[in-house]
Amino acid sequence: MNIDELNKDVSILFQDKSRNVAIEKPKRGEFASSLPMMYFGNPDDPNMNIGFTGVSMYNKLANDSVVATCENILRQSAISTEYIISSSLEEPSPHASLDKEIINFIEKNINNLTYEPFNMVLNNLLDARIYGYKIAELNWSIKNNKWMLQAIKCKRSEYFVFDLDDYGNLKALLYSGTNADDKLPPDKFLICTWPYKKDGNYYGNSAYKEIFKDIIVKQELEKLRNKGYEFTLIPSIINHYDNSLPDDTASALKNAINNMRNASIVHIPCERNTDDTLITPELKILEGRESSSAFASLQDTIDKIETRIKRKLGIPDEMGITDTKSGSNAKAEVQFNIFADSVDQMHKWLETQINGQLIPKIIGYNYTVPADYKYPKFMFQTYDETLDKDRAETAQIMVNSGIVKKGSRWLSDYLNIPESELNRD
């Protein structure tokens, strides 16, 4: 079957005779290719008369150095956590053999993507935190009589709008650059809304809505600070020139002085004294002067705003990118838990997208299952579990290499194990 045949219809009926499955599946090729830029915009953008709206506003927020650093810390912490595909049931499954086959099949699909690896897909989907929603197209191929996930291609959010019926149900996606009548089937995509589709709003709510006022104030204060440095740290030149000079001579003098770089210049014609003598022409250079207290106060305000931004994004003070030097271990532990909760929120959101959309497609296109069958689940290990595993592996390496003695006090503290419970043999 060639690509032209695949593109004839929006959907293809594929018969899997080995399992007697007949299911309507989407076109396997790519719909949403790269097309000329055209922003649709989110109708729920927080336009607060700040001079820019829509995608440009979210981009401005995301590109702020503090916001970008916080977002990168959170995302890398989230996607670097190990994940598993496992049975939904805590007790032994009545369909254990089918469970094992399907879990292996799902792992084979997500571990062999051709466009970008699965963890990068997860990172891309988290753009929904910025824009409110993220769209990813699913491309399929047929291998060994199975529909295999070939690629998950994340798309720019602003390229899409949602076509809803009169009752708010999603009928189709409209894609920028295509004919208005070209409506794309929702089943061909992952449609990820942050934090969820409240009141049926597929456009979601950006996590950055809480910080955009802080960012605008911070950026204006930074402009004021930089302008202040420009005027106070650069020398000023005062040119007292003879007002009896011919115009062309005076202009030549002014131009020569104006060509001096990195200085603010004031030209003042010399007036005559009461005895009609001319004030001696002179060129004064005033060294730059700054008010250290004023700049310190301005920078302190900027620092406080940045701290508030970090806290709103889930990065507390004791996470290594703030300057707080006081506090206790208990305080640091509490603040780490705040950070871990932020990462856990990302984990739960990603799990919802994969378990609610991707896994049902992978199974539904390839298997018939009993009515009581519970689909396997994509799950992250908890952040604490990942840390405990990493610590245990680190401790093992240090003991084996002789850096740390087995049963040492340091080891009990590092692994959070009572010293009495350590095996000292």
Secondary structure as UniProt FT lines:
FT   HELIX           3..6
FT   STRAND          11..16
FT   TURN            17..20
FT   STRAND          21..26
FT   TURN            43..44
FT   HELIX           54..62
FT   HELIX           65..79
FT   STRAND          83..86
FT   TURN            94..95
FT   HELIX           96..110
FT   HELIX           118..125
FT   TURN            126..127
FT   HELIX           128..131
FT   STRAND          133..143
FT   TURN            144..145
FT   STRAND          146..155
FT   HELIX           157..159
FT   STRAND          160..164
FT   TURN            166..167
FT   STRAND          170..175
FT   TURN            176..177
FT   TURN            180..181
FT   STRAND          183..184
FT   HELIX           186..188
FT   STRAND          189..193
FT   HELIX           198..200
FT   TURN            202..203
FT   HELIX           207..210
FT   HELIX           212..233
FT   STRAND          236..242
FT   TURN            243..244
FT   HELIX           247..258
FT   STRAND          264..270
FT   TURN            274..275
FT   STRAND          282..286
FT   HELIX           292..312
FT   TURN            313..314
FT   TURN            317..318
FT   HELIX           329..353
FT   HELIX           354..358
FT   HELIX           359..364
FT   TURN            365..366
FT   TURN            371..372
FT   STRAND          377..380
FT   HELIX           383..400
FT   TURN            401..402
FT   TURN            406..407
FT   HELIX           409..415
FT   HELIX           419..421
//
